[in-house]
Amino acid sequence: MVYSVVKNFQKALKYRGGWKGLLEHMYTNGDYPFKYGTYMGCDAAGNRYYENRIDYPYGQHRWVEPGDIHNFDSTSIPPEWHGWMVSMHDDTPSQTEEYIEEKVKHIEPMCKSDANIAHNVGHQEELFNFHHLHNQSQVRSRGYGIGNHVVGLPPFAKDSYYTQPGSPYNESSIRKTEYIGELPNNRPYKSEKWRKRLMTQEEKEAEKKYYVEVNKRDMEKIAHQDKKAIYAPRGAGTVLRKRSA
């Protein structure tokens, strides 16, 4: 067993070009025994794609080694390589482009055109993906005003992902904060619930005592008014009016 481990390390060192490449492979893929395969190509992010249909079972025969080992995400794989990775098709993007270019040569155009585009997609603007993350929901701040050091998003930078109208994260749906009052020492609040959260324990006890006293005075006032209402009709007697001649 020790002999096989040593031989595997020797082969891996030779295949990976030294200790740096081997340790990088262990850090990113974490596969042991170390994987060996045929280099199939790379993408704009520097991710390298490999395939080995002989030594590995279906589902494990294709893998990617990231270009940025410290900032890799599954969304870093572009759509054209994702189809190849999950075995939706066996052609790599370069093979697909070569096939299309070859077939276009034998297609007779139906009408003359001066456009410098030889395919049916038409003109496309150059697409830029922040840190090669194709899923832009990853490009978001980890908290208010702190950015995201994982993807390199600076503080107070705008999130890149799309938000539906009405979402609290949509700029057009964010309401301006309106305060309804202010506590001492410059403590504004926007709701009664928020006011209670900002109050200290001493302020809460003082407010409780104040309301107890107010309630006591109100109860005494109500009792006095009720007492006057009860005794008001008594003792008045009957009033006789003198008839005029």
C-alpha positions in Angstrom: 0.0 0.0 0.0 2.8 2.4 0.9 4.5 1.6 -2.5 1.3 2.5 -4.4 0.9 5.8 -2.5 4.5 6.7 -3.3 4.1 5.8 -6.9 0.9 7.8 -7.1 2.6 10.8 -5.6 5.5 10.5 -8.1 3.2 10.3 -11.0 1.1 13.2 -9.8 4.2 15.3 -9.3 5.3 14.7 -12.8 1.8 15.2 -14.3 1.2 18.4 -12.3 4.6 19.9 -12.9 5.9 19.9 -9.3 4.7 20.3 -5.7 2.9 23.6 -6.4 0.6 22.1 -9.0 0.0 19.0 -6.9 -0.8 21.0 -3.7 -3.1 23.3 -5.8 -4.9 20.3 -7.1 -5.4 18.9 -3.6 -6.6 22.3 -2.4 -9.2 22.7 -5.1 -10.4 19.3 -6.1 -9.4 17.3 -3.1 -9.3 14.0 -5.1 -7.2 11.1 -4.1 -5.9 9.1 -5.9 -5.0 12.2 -8.0 -6.9 12.5 -11.2 -5.3 12.3 -14.6 -6.9 13.0 -17.9 -6.8 14.6 -21.3 -6.8 18.4 -21.4 -9.9 19.5 -23.4 -9.6 23.3 -23.2 -10.1 26.3 -21.1 -12.4 29.3 -20.8 -11.9 33.1 -20.4 -11.6 32.7 -16.6 -8.6 30.3 -16.9 -10.6 27.3 -15.8 -9.1 24.1 -17.3 -11.3 21.2 -18.3 -10.2 17.5 -18.4 -11.7 14.2 -19.4 -10.8 10.5 -18.7 -13.4 8.0 -19.9 -11.1 4.9 -19.2 -10.1 5.2 -15.5 -13.2 6.8 -14.0 -16.9 5.9 -14.1 -19.6 7.9 -15.9 -20.3 11.1 -14.0 -16.7 11.4 -12.7 -15.0 11.3 -16.0 -15.1 15.1 -16.6 -13.9 17.7 -14.2 -12.7 21.3 -14.0 -9.6 22.8 -12.3 -10.3 26.5 -11.5 -8.1 29.3 -12.7 -8.7 31.3 -9.5 -8.2 28.8 -6.8 -9.2 31.2 -4.0 -12.3 32.5 -5.6 -14.0 29.7 -7.4 -17.7 29.2 -7.6 -19.8 26.8 -9.7 -21.2 29.8 -11.5 -17.7 30.5 -12.8 -18.3 27.7 -15.4 -19.7 29.4 -18.5 -22.9 27.9 -20.2 -21.0 26.6 -23.2 -18.8 24.4 -20.9 -21.5 23.6 -18.5 -23.3 21.5 -21.1 -20.1 19.5 -21.7 -19.5 19.1 -18.0 -22.9 17.5 -17.3 -22.7 15.4 -20.5 -25.5 17.1 -22.3 -23.2 16.9 -25.3 -19.7 15.6 -26.1 -18.4 18.5 -28.1 -16.3 21.1 -26.5 -17.1 24.8 -27.3 -14.2 25.0 -29.7 -15.3 21.8 -31.5 -18.8 23.2 -31.8 -17.6 26.5 -33.3 -15.4 24.6 -35.8 -18.4 22.5 -36.8 -20.6 25.5 -37.4 -17.9 27.4 -39.3 -17.5 24.4 -41.6 -21.2 23.9 -42.2 -21.8 27.7 -42.9 -19.4 27.4 -45.8 -21.9 25.0 -47.6 -25.0 27.1 -46.9 -26.1 29.3 -49.8 -27.6 32.6 -48.5 -31.2 33.2 -49.4 -30.7 36.8 -50.0 -27.8 39.2 -50.4 -26.7 41.1 -47.3 -23.9 43.6 -46.6 -23.9 42.7 -42.9 -20.5 41.5 -41.6 -22.3 38.7 -39.6 -22.4 35.2 -41.0 -24.9 33.7 -38.5 -28.5 34.1 -37.5 -27.8 35.4 -34.0 -26.9 38.9 -35.2 -24.9 41.6 -33.5 -24.1 41.0 -29.8 -22.5 43.4 -27.4 -19.5 42.1 -25.5 -20.7 40.5 -22.3 -18.8 41.3 -19.1 -19.3 39.1 -16.0 -17.8 40.4 -12.7 -15.0 38.0 -11.7 -16.4 35.6 -14.4 -19.4 34.8 -12.2 -22.2 34.1 -14.7 -24.8 34.0 -11.9 -24.9 37.7 -10.9 -26.8 36.9 -7.7 -23.3 36.0 -6.2 -22.2 39.6 -6.7 -23.9 41.1 -3.7 -22.8 42.8 -0.5 -22.4 40.7 2.6 -23.8 43.5 4.7 -24.6 47.2 4.6 -21.6 49.2 3.4 -19.0 46.4 3.7 -19.0 44.9 0.2 -18.0 41.4 -0.4 -14.3 40.4 -0.2 -15.0 37.0 -1.6 -15.9 38.2 -5.0 -14.0 41.5 -4.7 -17.0 43.8 -4.4 -16.0 47.1 -2.8 -18.0 48.7 0.0 -21.2 50.6 -1.0 -21.0 49.1 -4.5 -24.3 48.3 -6.2 -25.4 44.7 -6.3 -25.3 43.3 -9.8 -28.2 40.9 -9.7 -31.7 41.8 -11.0 -34.5 42.6 -8.5 -38.2 42.5 -9.2 -40.2 45.7 -8.9 -41.6 45.9 -5.4 -38.6 44.1 -3.8 -37.1 45.8 -0.8 -33.8 45.5 -2.6 -35.0 47.4 -5.7 -33.9 51.0 -5.7 -37.2 52.3 -7.0 -39.1 50.5 -4.2 -36.9 51.8 -1.3 -38.9 54.4 0.7 -37.4 57.4 2.3 -37.1 57.1 6.0 -39.6 59.3 7.8 -39.3 59.9 11.6 -42.4 60.5 13.7 -40.5 61.7 16.8 -37.2 61.9 18.7 -36.0 60.9 22.1 -33.5 62.9 24.1 -29.8 62.7 23.0 -30.6 62.7 19.3 -32.5 59.4 19.1 -35.1 59.7 16.3 -37.6 56.9 15.8 -39.9 56.0 12.9 -42.5 53.9 14.8 -43.8 53.4 18.3 -42.2 50.0 18.3 -38.8 51.5 17.3 -39.2 54.1 20.1 -39.6 51.4 22.7 -36.5 49.7 21.4 -34.4 52.9 21.8 -35.6 53.7 25.3 -33.4 52.9 28.3 -34.6 50.9 31.3 -34.8 54.0 33.4 -36.9 55.8 30.7 -39.2 52.8 30.5 -39.7 52.8 34.3 -40.3 56.6 34.4 -42.9 56.3 31.5 -44.6 53.5 33.3 -44.8 55.5 36.5 -46.1 58.5 34.6 -48.9 56.5 33.0 -49.9 55.0 36.4 -50.3 58.4 37.8 -52.2 59.7 34.8 -54.5 56.7 35.0 -55.0 57.2 38.7 -56.0 60.9 38.2 -58.3 59.9 35.3 -60.0 57.3 37.4 -60.5 59.8 40.3 -61.9 62.3 37.9 -64.3 59.8 36.4 -65.4 58.7 39.9 -66.1 62.3 40.9 -68.1 62.9 37.8 -70.1 59.7 38.4 -70.8 60.8 42.0 -72.1 64.2 40.9 -74.3 62.6 38.3 -75.8 60.3 40.9 -76.6 63.0 43.5 -77.6 65.8 41.2 -81.4 65.0 41.0 -81.8 64.6 44.8 -83.0 67.4 47.1 -84.4 69.6 44.3 -88.1 68.8 45.3 -91.0 69.9 43.2 -91.1 73.4 41.8 -94.6 75.0 41.6 -95.2 77.9 39.2 -97.6 80.7 40.3 -100.5 81.0 37.9 -101.0 84.4 36.4 -104.3 86.2 37.0 
